[in-house]
Structures are given as structure tokens and as C-alpha cells.
Amino acid sequence: MLQNAVLASSVDFNAMPALGDIVRYHAARKPDGLAVWFEARSTSWRELDHNTSRVANALIAAGVQPGDRVAFVGKGNDEFFELMFGIAKAGAVFVPVGWRLAAPEIVQIVDDAEAKALFVGVDQLSRMDEFRAGMPHVKVFIGMEASGVGLSTFANWRDAQSNRDPELPVGQGDVALQLYTSGTTGKPKGVMLSHRNLLVGRREAMEHKMPWNTWTESDVNLVAMPLGHIGGVGWAIVGFFNGATTILLREFLPGAVLDAIEHRGISKMFMAPAALQILLAQPRVREIDYSRVRYILYGASPIALDLLRQATEVFGCGFAQQYGMTETTGTVVYLPPEDHTPEGNKRMRGAGLPMPGVEIRITGADRQVLGPDEIGEIETRSIANMVGYWKQPDATRETVDNDGWLRTGDAGYLDADGYLYIQDRFKDMIVSGAENVYPSEVESAIYGHPSVADVAVIGIPDDRWGEAVKAVVVLKPGFDFDADSIIAFARTRIAAYKAPKSVDLVDVLPRNASGKILRRLLREPYWAGRERQVN
């Protein structure tokens, strides 16, 4: 599939200090190598380099200045990466927006970013009237893949320019990417990530030669997670950085993922636990040849031990958990494959060890540092910590202190061996009878019940205990709903006070694009009419 395949150890990561340098570097080394494959369209590194220079020149001709924001909304396509690297070559900032958002949410984000240009996927063309009316900063609207509603096509717009590299100076500290937080609890914030954030920490990690994190240029990387999130675009950047071939899917569709594994020679991929769960439910999942798959990385939300055990059995490859967030440019903690065993173990319930160059600590209410096995807020410090929130200095100072420690908002603890265990988001913690109950722990206990396909746990008002633990479940096909059986099963795995007091049945759980359960939506009916959302 690839020409000039060589070990990634021969890649000079120092030659790529900024995003635009990635395509320049690999195009010079292996111009005919396959960079991207998307729906039967293939792009070599030479073509990618030339097209990204055309994009940069087109942006400059349109009046986009270094530091200006350029936005994209739509499902994944190969032109997305031409746009991303072209924006980097122009010294501008890329703002990819989640396509699943409602039109008013997209308008709010693009307007907040003060984007000078918006690139619109074919799946978004019906919203153009709303976009034009609500985005006063946008001067240029371009349609990706196809024209419509008065839009120029990306290809025509791009190809009107020279493929000569503009060679604008770009500093490592310059902002390259602005991603908006999911906004599950309030107005989304624009997280500013620099070229240094995106690349230097990855380079340091490569130098430690961890097998799961080692790439060869014959690796084939599957990108199927949403590109408006760090788990999608960040994972794609890692593959490009290492010179791998990227197989891009327009969106996560389980059949398309299995087809890519079977026919495109996928060797590495990143999946949210919810996506793994969907894959494992496919009828032909055990019929696929997974011999080319070397590693599956998973993260973005907690994973039930039973689900992880099933995944290791079916896929038969190395698994590595990734813990991080948009504000940390993705992964800051990893659980290596050697800590995954078929029978399961304590460490498989954890997030793992800090990445090279990453510090982790647990702090209490007054930010004092806690000892082993004490639960508190997880804080992290590394070169990957964000530049800050776009035009929100107060929120930035609340999140990152003067010493560079970033408050994650997650509750967890470190054990005596330095392994990090995530309990849950602090805001999702349930306080029942003065005991702290973390939903992810209860969800993991319930997930192994033979009738349960999916589960979310929330706290609801309780006159005696303040809050009571409630499970909301989706059943597997063919099973009857038996709340008492589910509660009894949970009690065999966790303390009785943590087990659900009641169970509700739904057809599907609400999740955001990165797979995280929207517990706020599940809680709302039970807390309606109350002044506070805690009791």
C-alpha cells in the first residue's frame, strides 16, 4: 500500500515544529507514499503538500491574516486535512466544529471564534441561511466536496491558486487549533492549543519507545471519531506526524469500521468505549480477520471492565487506555497493554500512568496535595496544557494556576505505584447519606448483567439520604426488564450504599459526539422545580 515504508525511528520529529511542517517533511521524504484514503479517493504526500499550499495561498488572497480563525463544520472528508494543514501554513487558527450540534450552537461557536471564513460540509448546506444570518465575522463561505446555495466548491477555490509554499513564519507557541468544549454543563469555551502543545509532547513520548506508542510508516491509521473533538483530530495528527497512512471515515458507522479493518489493513485506531460497545454488538464482529491490527487505543469516557474484557477477547490485539481532555491536548495518562489481562485485574479499572513529561497530583478542597489512595481532584502539568480559553482570562486562571497546574474537574486517586484511578467528574458525583458515590463505578458494576446493553447512573432527590442512586438502562434485544435483578446483581459487585435504589428503562442513552453520557439530560426531569440540583 505504501511506497518507501521505513521505521518511524528514522523520522526526524524535530524537523516538524509546526503542523504545516508535517506535510512538507513527509512529502520531501516519500512524495509518492499514500497519505490519505477516503471513499476510494487517495492522496499522496506530494499531492497533500501541494494542495495545502494552494489552500494557504487562497486564504491569504481572501484576506486571512496570521492568527485569524478559520472554521469548518461537517462530517469527515479528505479535504478537511487539506484545510487543516493549509490553515497552519497560512499561520491562521483552525476551528473545527462538531456536525451533530444544532444550528444555533454552531452559530454561537463560529461567532464566538470571530472566524473570518467558514467551510461547510455537504451535510450542513441546508443550514446556510442560519449560518449567514448569525455569523457577522465570516467573510468567506466555501462548500466542501460540492457546491450549493451560492457557495464556491472547495476544490475550485483551492485550485485557483499556486501550489508554491507561502513559507510564512509560524512559531511553536502560536495557536494552531481552537476546539470548543462539549458544553454539557454550560456555554462552550474555546480551548486554544499551540503547535507546541500538539507536537512537542508527542515527540517526547515517541523518544521513550513504548511499544504501543511506536509507529512504523507502514502503519495504517483509522480515523473514525468526530473531527470536532481532540479524540478525532488529535488522533489524526499523531498518525500524520509519524508518517502513517490515514484511512478516514465520514462518520463512525460500525459496518464501515469493520470493512476498513478487513480491507484496508488497519493497524492502529482510537475508539471511545461507546464505539467499541457498538462494534462488539455487530453480528459479524467475530468473523473479521484482525491480524493486521496491532493496537486499539480507547478513551474519552470511563469503560466498564466487562466491556474491556470482551474487547480484548474479540480483537486479540494490544489495548492501551488514554486519559486526557481537550485542555491537555488529549492523552496525559495511559494504561499500557501489559496491564490488560483476559481475566481482568484492578489496573484495568484505572487510567494508568502519566505520559513522559507529564506530572499528576491529587488535591483536596483547599488544593493541598493528597496521599496515595485519597480521592480528590486530578491536576496535571505538562507542555501539552492549553494556552488558555479564547477571550476568557478569568476561566483560564480558574483552571490553570501560576505554577502551570491544570485542574481537570475529575475526581480520582493515585495508588502507591503511581497509577491513576478515575472516579468520575466532580459535578457528576452523587452524595448519598454523606457517602460519595461515583456513577462510573456503579455503571461498571451493572454493565456485566446479562440483560444490560448500556447503562447510566445519576443521583435523584431523596428525602432521607439527600440523593439516591438511580440506574437508567438499555436492554439487550430479547431480554425482559427486571429492575430487582439488576439491583441485586450490582450489590454482588459493589457496596450496598453504592448500588442503585431504582432502575429506569429507556430505548437509548443521550451521549455527546465524543461518547460521553449526558447525565444532565437524564437528571433534569427528577430535579425539575428545585432551586438546586443537589439535595
Protein Blocks (a to p, Z undefined) as FASTA:
>chain_A
ZZhiacfklpcfklmmbfklmmmmmmmmmmmbcfbdcehiacdfklmmmmmmmmmmmmmm
nopaehiacddeddddfklmmmmmmmmmnopacddddfkbcfklmmmmmmmnopabdcdd
fklmmmmmmmmmmmmkbmbdcdehiacehiacfklmmmmpcfbdfkiacdfklcfbdcdd
ehlnbccddddddfklmmmmmmmmmmnopaklpccfkbccddfbdfkbfklmmmmmmmmm
nopacdddfbdcfklmmmmmmmnopabdcddfklmmmmmmpmklmmpccklpmbdcdehi
acdfklmmmmmmmnopacddddddfklnpaabdcdfklpcfkopfklmpnbjadehiacd
dddfkopacdehiacddddddfklcfbdehilklmmmmpcfkopacehiacdddfkopac
dfbdfklpcceehiacdfklmmmmmmmpmklmbdcddddddfknopacdddddddehiac
dfklmmmmmmmmmcfklpcfbdcddfbdcddfkopacfklmmmmmmgoiabfcZZ
